[in-house]
Amino acid sequence: MSPCQSCGACCAYSRDWPRFTIEDDAALDLIPARFVNARQSAMRCEGERCAALVGRVGEATSCAVYAVRPEVCRVCMPGDAECAMARRRHGLPPLPEN
């Protein structure tokens, strides 16, 4: 099992993190509208948490749009600097970088 499935910290770090960057209109159209913010510039968040995050941070999580998640979500890797920063914010120990 991926360490991400028992974490989810990066998906609950900041409402400013899940911004769309290099996605084209065709890629964005694949993300269900209920998960996209009103400005269509990022994933919709509930507080600091991405609306597509399912489960409890630090225990068991998944992404409701994993197959079509935006690029910002694809580049965060277990153990990298962004992962460590998000895990710290949630009081989770760092992962070894892959």
C-alpha positions, 0 to 999 in steps of 0.5 A, spaced: 500 500 500 502 506 498 504 511 504 499 516 501 493 512 502 495 512 510 496 520 510 493 525 505 496 530 509 498 534 502 491 534 500 489 537 507 495 542 507 492 549 504 486 551 500 492 554 495 496 548 494 491 544 489 491 550 484 491 548 476 497 550 473 499 546 466 492 543 465 489 544 458 481 545 458 480 537 456 484 535 462 480 540 467 473 537 463 475 530 466 474 533 473 467 533 476 465 540 477 463 539 484 470 538 485 472 544 482 472 551 485 467 557 483 473 560 479 475 554 475 482 555 478 483 550 483 480 544 486 474 546 491 476 546 498 473 545 505 477 549 509 484 547 507 482 540 505 481 538 498 474 536 497 476 530 493 480 527 499 476 521 502 477 519 509 481 521 515 488 524 514 494 520 518 489 514 518 486 512 511 485 516 505 484 516 498 482 521 492 475 521 489 478 523 482 485 520 482 485 518 475 484 525 473 487 529 479 491 535 477 498 536 475 500 539 482 497 533 485 501 528 481 508 531 482 507 531 490 511 524 492 512 521 498 517 523 502 519 529 498 519 536 501 512 538 500 510 531 503 514 533 509 512 540 510 504 537 509 506 531 514 509 536 519 503 541 519 499 535 521 503 532 526 505 526 522 513 524 522 516 525 515 517 519 510 523 517 507 524 520 500 524 515 495 
